[in-house]
Amino acid sequence: MLSDWSLRRAEAIKLTSGLDAAVAQLAAGAWGVVSASELLALGMSRDAILTRLRRGNLHLLHRGVYAVGHRNVTTEGRFLAAVKACGPDAVLSHYAAACLYGWLRYDGRPIDVTAPVKRNRPMINAHRSDLVERELYRQIPVTPRVRTITDLARIEDERTVKRALRQAKLTAEELAQLPTTGLLGRIVGLSAAPTASGNEDFVLDLVLEAGFEHPLVNAPYPLPGRVYVPDLWWPDVRLIVEVDSREWHEAPLDQRDDLERQAWLEANGERVLRTTKPQVRRDPERFFARLRAAGAPYTRSAQTQL
């Protein structure tokens, strides 16, 4: 799991500073977690491992996997510990891999790990595959980007997959490797532009399903002294839609900044519509009526049906 260089470095430290210093060095490059096999490779006996567990130098995370020094392990450390618990050929995969890449937010669910041999462990969602593709990302073995998206589409709902695909920003070469049918084919065909939040995902999806043209998403808009990034923007008709949320727009300072930006945009000739995900979900037809009244353009196919 660790590189030969990491083990050699730890072994060198053991000669000068002792075994525990070598273990600390090993853990420092592995998000604070080590496996029993790695400790044995350093020369630590099984009795010595048990002694350090009793003393609190090691803390059990999974069978044969330990946190060094304390239990306050980061999410990345939890991910790596789950991979180590499933064997040397295991990789982080599916939802957990998408979280590691930064496409989704980890919500504490059991961690997805894929390996040639399935090992059931508490808090690990084990998957088996004869073909385990692997890359090293942030020092954690993980499925490559395309494989991660493909695996995700097999177990998650459309909105989750769409969110991940938008944030992944795959290259043209990577997109060409995705299936052209089924869920992924449909999502890619709708042009999964990257958004900044799940709220924007929800509103953008409804806008496209209603037949409006695809707006620019999070495209830079220069303003005096700064660059503003509108959520949805139809530049040809000078229309911007802002999808507000409690997380980013509830504080008084945030609201003041919103009003200041909107004033600059309107002074620049833009029309700004503000909405929220709950508002659109509660009454989508009213939102569509606002878009039509503001001049949001329809696709050609949608125009023929009006």
N, C-alpha and C positions, 0 to 999 in steps of 0.2 A: 504493500500500500504506500509506504514511504519510499522515496528515491534512495538509491544506493548512496548518493552523496550525503543525504541526511543521516543515514545510519553510520557512515564513516565518520562524519563530523561528531556525532554523539559518542562514538567509540573513542575518538581522540580526546574528547573532554573527560571521559571516564578515566583515562590514564592519568590525567593531571589533577582533576577535581573530584573524582569519585563517581559512584554509580548514580546517586540521586541527581547530581548536576547534569549527568548525561541524559537522564530521563527528562529533566526540565528542558534541556536543549531540544530533545526529540519532540516534546509536546509543543514547544514554542512555534515550530513550523507546521503544526497540525491542529490548529484551533484548540489546543489544550487537551487533546485526547490521544490516548495510545491504546494499543491492543496487547493482549497477553503474549501473542507471538512475537511482537516487536520487543517487549521487555525480555523475553527469553533469549532473543537474538542478541541483546545487549549483555547477556550473561547473568541476568537476575533469575534466581531460582523461584519455583512455585511457592515455596515457604516464605521467601522474601516478599513476594507479591502479597500473600495473605497478611503478613506482618504489616505492610504499608497500608493495606485496607483497614486493618484494626486501628492503626494510629491516625488515620485520616489523611495520609499522604496521597492515597489513591481513593477514588470514589466510583463505585460501580454504576455504569450507565446502561450497559447491556452485558449479557454473558460474554466474558472475555474482553470487554472494552471498558476503559476507565478514564475519568477526568483526573487531571493531575493538579493537586493542591487544593481545589475547591470545586463545588458543584455548579457554580455560576457560569455555565457554559453558554456561549452564544448560539444563535440559530445555526450558524455555519458549523459550529462544533457538534451540535446535535445531528446535523445532516451527516457529517463525516463519521460520527460514532455509529450511526445506523448502517452506513456502508461497510465499515470495518466489521460490524457484527454479522454481516452476511457473507463474509469470505473474501479472499484476495481478488476474485474476478468480478465482484459486485460493483454496481454503479448507482448513483442517485438517478432517479428517472421520474417520468410522468409529472404530477403536480409539483412535487418537491423540486425537481430539476428546473421547472419553469420559475419557481420562487428563487432558486439560487441564481438564475440568470437575470433576475430582477423584473420579470414580466408580470408576475402575480405576487400578491402579498400572502405570506405564510400565515395560516390561521390556527396552527396548533394541532392539526389532524395527524394521524399516523403517517410516518415518512415513507414515501415510495422508494423502493430499492429493487433493481432488477439484477438477477444473477443466473448463471447456468443451472444452479441447484437452488430450489426454493427453501429458505429457512424461515420458519414462522417464529417471530419474536414479538414481545409486547411493544406496542407503539411503532411497529414497522409494518407497512403494507407491502408485503413481498410479492414480486412478480418473477416468473421464470421465462427465460428466453434462451434458445440455442445460439442465437447470434447477439452477443452483447457488445454493442458499439460503445466506445469510451473516449472521453477527452478529459483533460485535467483543467478545471476552471476554479480559480481561487483555492488551489491546492486540494480540491475535492474531485474524485473520479465521478464523471457525470455523462449521461448520454449527449451526443452532439445536438446542435440546435434543431436540425430538421427532424431527427429521430424523436426529440422531446416533443415537438409539435404533433407529430404523427401519433405518438403514444398518448398524448393528452386527449386527442380527438376520439380515442377509443373509450375513454372513461368519463369525460366531463361533458357538461351541457354546452350548447352552442355559444352562449354569451361568454362563458369562461374561455373557451377555445379562441373566440374572436378577440377577446381582450389580450390573451397571450400573443396571438399572431400579430396584432397591431403593435404591441410593444416590442416584439422581437425584431421588427424591421429587417426581415430577411432580404438577402440580395436576390437579384434576378436568377442567378444560378441556383440558389437555395430554393426559391419558389418553384423552379422547374422540377425539383425532386419530390415535391409534394404530390399526393394523389390528385387526379383531375376530376374525380367523381366523389359522390357522397358529401359529407359535411364540409371537409376541407375544400373540395372543389367549388362548392357553393360560396363559401366565405371568400376565397381568393377571387372568385369571379365578381364579387361585389366590391372588390378593391378595399382591403382592410387597412385603411389609413391609420397611422398611430394617433391615439388620443391620450389625454393626460389623466383620465379618471374613468372609473366604471360608470359614473353618472353621464359623462359625455358619450360613452359607448352606447348607453341606453337611448339617449336622445338622437344620436346620429343614426342608429339602426332604424328608429321609427321614421325619421326624415326620409331615408332612402326607401323604406318599404312603402311610404306614402307617394312615391313617384317624383320627389324633388331631385334636382340635380345634386351630384356629390359636391358639397362645399369643400373649400380648403380647410384643413384641420390643423390647428395649432401652427399656423403659418406666421412668420414674423411680420409685424406691421410697424414701421418706424414712426415714432412720435418725437416731439421736441425733447431732446436730452435722454431718450430711452427707446427701447424696442418693446412693443407690446405684442402679446401672442393671443389673438382671439381664439375662442373655442371653435366656432364654426363661422366661415366667412365666404360670402359670395361677392367677390370684388366687382364683377360686371354690373351688379345692381346695387352696390354700395350697402350691403346688408350684413350685419354681424349678429350672431346669437351667442349669448353668454349663459352657460349652464352653472348656476350658483349652487353652492353646497355649504352646509354648516362648517365643515372642516376648514374651508378656505375663505368664506365670505361672511361669517357671523360676527367676528370681532369688530368693534367700532373702527379701529384703524383700517381693517380690511375693507369695510364698507366705505370709508372715506376715500381710500385709494380707488375703489370701483367707480365711485361717482366722479372722481377727478379724471380717470381714464375715459369714462363715457363722455364727459364734457369735451375732452380733446377730440375724441372720435367724431362726435356730432358736429363740432366746429370744423372738422375736416371733411364733412359731407357724408358721413356714414350714418346709417340708421341702426340703432342697437336695441335688440330685443333681449330681455332678461327672463329666464325661467328657471325652474328647478325640476329635478327628476320626479318628485312627488306630484307637482302640478301637471306635468305632461302625462304621467301614468293615470292620474285621476280624470283628466279630460283631454285626451289627445286631439280630438276634433277642434276644440277651441284653439289649441296650439297651432294646428295646421291652418286654421282660419287666419290667425295672426301672421303666419308666414306668407300666405297668399296675399293678404292685404298689404304686406310690406314689399311684395314683388319677388319673392323667392321663386326662382325659375324651376319649371318642370322638365323632366326628360322628354325626348320626342315621343317615346312610346306612351308615356303617361298623358301627353297632350292629346293624342289621338283618341283617348278614352274619355276625355272631358266632354 
